Amino acid sequence: MNRGRQMTLTKTKRGADDPGLDERLRDGVEAAFRSLEAELLGDGPLGSHWINVAGLSLPQQAWLVHALHLLTRNPADYQRAPAVARLVGHARRYTAEPGGDAFEREVLAVSGWTEAVFPATLTLPEPADLSVEPADHAWISAEVDRRLAAAPEGFLDPIAAADLGAVVQAGLRAEFPGNRYEGPLYDGYDLSSRVRDSVELPDGPAARAAYLAMLGGDPAVLDADADLAGRVGRLITRDVSHGPGREVCVPAADRALLTHAFLHVLVHPGFRARAGWLEEDLVTLFTAEYGDGVPPAEGPAVTLLEELGSDRLKVAIFFGRTEFLGV
């Protein structure tokens, strides 16, 4: 598996050492902001955002000026008016200081530049020939046993989980390329406060059926195999959660488990609606890249990685652009 961060978007000269930014700041922050805003938006009916920017703290204003300056140096076809508005709103909760790759990723993601521009650098593949037939009973039973054997024992330490959750989220903010401006990395989501023990997950027929479907099996087999249904029920309380909700459930404070659970939260709803049967495999794949997990040895994700490359997979699952999977 290629563990390199392939999705390199841009490299620019950054920070206050840039003569262009120094020149803009010579007459103060307001003048610098208004000049950058005008350069990005041009002459139009929209009023200036300065009335909102004036209420920001000086560090927040400085971050915003650097962010807008970065956008002026990355010309591309994206919607500039909402981009500026999003950056103004985001300035109160920015996470990366100007001058590094994490700052570039944050600005380009929050503005919508990444989501609009990066897919345009990729070519669409031919339609994929992927089977969506449910896995057979024997495979499902063996997979449930494998997961039960690998599940950690004991109970979740909530303090350790909160601390690790903060580390996982910060790490993905700093290096994860598949972020969208409306996603949990930048909309104020706090993973450290959303971690729950997997024993709290509901264990009923609907939950067991959903879990079996996530594994790629036909939930109908649970009606004919009470022993398998019971093992699935136990596994639900010892595995990470895979639902669309924003709380994550893990059985232990483990980096790979928390990364896996959080990546599920980051999956684009459009991907889940159109190609959700691929979600578990692809999340497992990227957990190995970003959370020290074990990559899948076989399955659809391995095949797609070999045929399409990591960038197309990230654009599909995290931006919802499933056409880059050929589906």
Disulfide bonds with the S-S distance in Angstrom:
none
